[in-house]
Amino acid sequence: WLTAVCGTLTALLTWAVGRRLFNPLVGLLGGALTAFSFWSLMYSRFGLRHIATPVSLLIALYWGWRLLHDEEARFGAAMGVALASAAGIMTYYAGRLTPALLLAMLPLASPRRGRWRPYLLALVAGLLLAAPMLWAAANTAGGDARMSELAAPLNALLSGDLGPFVEHALTTLGMFHISGDPEWLYNIAGRPVFNLVGALIFLAGILTRLSHLDQANARVLLLWLAAGLAPTFLSIPPSSLGHSIVALPAVYLLLTMPVKAAARRWPRVALPLAALLIVVVAPRDLYDYFVRWPQASMVRFLYRADYRALGDHLEAQPEIGDAVAGSFLYGVWDRVAFENDLQREGLRVRWVNPERALVGRPEAALPLYLSAELH
């Protein structure tokens, strides 16, 4: 339920930030597109911490923008920036970009006079709140082991080799129209974020913001996109939907920009264009997530649907009290997953590695050869 709540909050907060930076149409359409997107649905429906990252970032951006521009926003806005930026840092690796993004946003946001002081104090307070976790990660053996495993392009860049960084950057920039996240765990492997029509609208959205760099909201939105994609330039695999999750709301806000531009000239076409944009995104993403992805054999293999099927079978056969299961990939977490699926009491399941064990039925006068790895 927690990730579902975070996914819902991401859509609602995308609406709030889009409305604050641009107008109600951009906010409403950006939030709706986020809610329908394969990307958001994926991370809203299983228990990974990634989905909490855009929530903390959106809260920090919302209160940060208000702190810089609203006359009435004072202490409460500063507290929102501090708490949300600290939460972003402590939630997921990509969330550590939150204070950097907010700091880079300061000169681009055209703040009111004198507002930079409480804004910077809020960022410092957020860093202080997160300091114990950062200290522990830096001083505990293996504290950042996962980050070290994924940071091959960054390590190459620090050693003077630009090749992996350039390769990952180019691949990631193609995730919206050529080839997306390659991992079946989190995507239909290689599926781009948009179809051709969606990719063209997204590109048009970027171009409209580039043509309005004199506006603070355009500068901030493009900075947000760049910062969100940066982790995928520096880590493996490229085009990762998880590593670039900070960019998720910015991507769908940019997708609304052509509609915003058209609606400004022809107000009557705003709603038809918004509906057309929903049609471009929602049917494809909903079908791909709810039908294509779960039916893929590699997805069922990686998420061990075979153990679920075994558990369902044993649940339906109460006369079976003793069973032997063999699996080439059997591990401790597979056993935990199986036991979660199996609610029966009194059933004894013994696990074997089929590469190293033969299982016989003594009542059938067959020899029984079991390896020492029998659990």
Beta strands, then each sheet from edge to edge (+ up, - down):
strand 1: 322-326
strand 2: 348-352
sheet 1: 1+ 2+
end
